[in-house]
Amino acid sequence: MIEEHWIDLICYSIHFTNNSGSSFCRSIALPNNFPEDKISTFFKNHFEGHDIKIIDISEINDVWLSKHAHSPFMRQPSECDELKWNL
């Protein structure tokens, strides 16, 4: 069974801006079964504050994360330079 060796995730692209007008992007992976109606609230609670504001949240792709540390584990999205895992 595939679930024995892999974790199914969905990668999201989060675009931010700050008070100085700079914008930046992060890719975040959440479990596939994360409640869809709570995704926006989760990101806003986790990232917004002080001078950071979320501009856009979009789904990039599905990601299969290997449970074995030595295995290749993901397909990286091309939209963002940085990738942060939030499991």
N, C-alpha and C positions, 0 to 999 in steps of 0.2 A: 504494500500500500504506500502511495507517495507521501501521505501525511506522516509516516514514520520517520522520514528523512528530511523533509522540507517544511518550511513555514511559509504560508501564502500571505503576502503583504501587498498593499497598494501604495505606490509612491505619489506624493503630491508636491507640486511646485508652489511655493509660497513667496509672493513678491511683496517687499516691504519698502517703506520710505521713512525718512526721519525729518526732523524740523529744519535741518540745513539743506534739504532738497535732494540728498543722496538716496539712491534706491539700490536695493540688493535682493538677492534671491537665495532661497534654501530649498533643498529637496528633503522631504520628510517621509518616512515609511511608517504606515500604521497597519495593524493587523487587518486582514480582509474582512473580518467580522465586526470591526469597529462600527458602532451605530452611525449611519449616514447623517441623521438629523443632528448629531452632536459634533460633527467634524469641525464646522466653522467655529463653534463655541470653544472647542478644545484648543484650536490654534490661537484664537484671540486671547484666551485666558493664559496660554503658555508664552506667547510672544509679545503681545501689545503691552505698552506701558511707557512711562516717561516720554521720550520723543519718538518712539517707534509706532508706526501704523501699518496694518496690513492693507495692501492694495488689491491683491487677487489671490485666490486659492484655486488651483486647477489640478485635476487628476492627470498624471503623466502616463503611468503604466503599471502593470502587475509585476511583482518581484517575487521570485522564489528564493528564500534564504535557507541555505543548507544548515542543518543542525550539527554538521561535522566541520570543525574549524579549518581543516586542511583542504576542503573542497572549494572550487569556485562557487561563489554564492549569489551573485546578482548581475543584472544587466543595468548599467548606470544610465540615467537619463542624460540627454545632451543639453537640455535647456539651462541647467545651472552648473556652475563650476564646483560648488561645494555640496556635500551630501552629509546629512546628519541623521543618524538612526535614533529613533525614539520607540523603543520596544517596551 
